[in-house]
Amino acid sequence: MIHDSRFKKNIYYSVLFSIFVIGFSLRFFWHNVSPPGFTADEAVFGYNAYSLLKTGKDEFGVSWPVALRAFGDWRPALYSYLTVPFIYFFGLTEMAVRMPSILLGSATILVVMGIAWILTGNKLATVVAGLILAFSPAHVLISRFADMSPLSTFFLGGGLLMFLWWRKKEERIYLLISAISFGISALSYHNARLTGPILITVLAISNFSLIKRNLKEVAIAFIYGIVVLFPLLIFIIKSPEMTLRRGKYESFLGQKGYKIRLWNLISANPPGQNPIVTRFFYNKPKIIFEEFAEKYFSHFSPAFLFLSGDLNERFQTPDSGVYNLLLLVLLPVGFAVSVRNKMLAILPVWWLISPLISAIGIFTPNSLHTLDASIPAAVMAGIGAKKLLEKFSRRTGILIAAGGTLIFSISLASFVKGYFYIIPGNNSLRWNWYPQTKQLTAQMNNLTGNGNVIIVGNRSLHEFILFNNSVDPAYYQKSVIVNNIPDENGFERVEGFGKFKFYGEFESSIISGGDWVVFDKNSLPQKLIWTTTDCTINPSKPFFELKKQIMDIGQPVYSIYYFPDDQQKTKSEYCKLNNYNL
């Protein structure tokens, strides 16, 4: 019997390990297929990590920053710090930059299984919870590229896991690690700065007697957490505008779109209506609350969760929702069970508070800002599976398990097809991932002459030049020219460094003889292209000579033009070649 019990335990641990390995594989392999490019945000994290490694400063010369200036959005710098060792060992490569997201995204599977086991003590619930997160469409997608949300998700989950261990064993080390983990989550991503404190408050209230009994340990853990947060607190106090800038420009409150909505509603009322009645039904607090509620509840719509997913194409997989379709059955059951059980109540609370930050944003629903909700969702799904199989007879349970496996497999197959086949083969979807920037950088490196290289359209291409060329950070810190006045979207713009100049739109005044001009596919003015009719109708039009086009699955995505010094001679040769006289 002892050997039989040990054998079963070994099988169970093997299953858990296999789930982790498969989940890691889904996040680590086939990066040559999807995502079909490397984003500017990833280049920012990578080059800043490289700059920190080489100079101890970010790309703009700030020593050991808490937040990266980047595009003027002042994003948390933790991701770049975690990337430094990978760049040290593997160089400034795309995979090196993605490793923190891949590893912590994969480690979150272990966190989920740990939470499920502590809360339920049930093997089935633990296995199902692990499977759900390992194959979660949104979590797999976002963990495969460099982003801050997998970090905050892991550290929020780690904070909860360690607190639950402390509640079970009452050993100080678990509480200290919990406090540190919650603190690091706030350094990881903006959403954790609200979700984390609410989770901690709920845990404190629901475990008040335990905390009261261990008040000294709790006080020490609190101090540890403050020490971790100290650099962030100093930054917030010294630079409140920088701290809140992205919130200002990405919040519907900051953009004040609700005022237009309010004005339109008031204008639609009959002219003779009593102003008091109008003010009662249409007022600023009411409109703000309605818009917030609309955005908040959009995160729980079946379309977002199970069918079509995020509205942002970069975070969306065709024919796939944020969660596996099986959660349409398991999640409501697990939610209902958890709500009724004090020990499990933290799960629905976390799931419900996760969209609070996202709900004040412009672009909702948003899977990136609510990635942490995948942890309580997975655990509640495991609890739901346990409840369903306990409720029915063994024969019925087998049928339910078979049906669930079929639904899970179909939904997984749909995600795999969308992510690894449809996205890489679709020009429009590929464009969200900045394809062929490495090839473009290589071509720009080969441009000859003393003229400038003027890049029109994509204002973030400087990050790819820095990243792909491993530009000396000390040189860039001295030579970069930045317009530090935020644009309408809150971004600061790099105007140039060295021979590279960057413009949002093309104007003839920015060009001189001998310059090279690079256009992305959306910024090339058709009127700029010379045709044979210009030889007779518009001979004074500036002449640009197409030298190279960068192709992506059969379509040009970047075009490199040369602006000759001797315009008259070049025009004459072009017209003569096409049997026209200038």
Order of alpha helices (4+ residues) and beta strands (2+ residues): alpha-alpha-beta-beta-alpha-alpha-alpha-alpha-alpha-alpha-alpha-alpha-alpha-alpha-alpha-alpha-alpha-alpha-alpha-alpha-alpha-alpha-alpha-alpha-beta-alpha-alpha-beta-beta-beta-beta-beta-beta-alpha
